[in-house]
Amino acid sequence: MQRIVEQVRKLIALSSSPDEHEARSAAHLACKLIRAHNLHVDAEPGVTRTVRARARATRGPYVRATSVRGWPSCAECGEGIAERDGCHDADGRPLHGDCVPANERP
């Protein structure tokens, strides 16, 4: 886990690169790792970012959703859910496919 945390830190630092393509790619990869490994990033101005594991808000088993119309946001990350990217947890709460742990994806 420590190796992944270090990789996320480096990608976050690289996301402020003056090269727009490099910065965007680094930010995208950092987001994928943060979601896949259920990490939380604490950031305060002037302070080094802390990356740590967080408790899950949802629980499995997870199932793929046929429609996400009317869903306000993901129960894990709070972002909107795109069509064809929705899942339900055991309690029926909506979440992104990326927010489902990799070893529990339907």
Secondary structure, DSSP 8 states (H G I E B T S, - for coil): -HHHHHHHHHHHHHTT-SSHHHHHHHHHHHHHHHHHTTEEEE--TTS--EEEE---S--S--EE-S--TT----TTT-----TT-EEE-TT--EEESTTS-GGG--
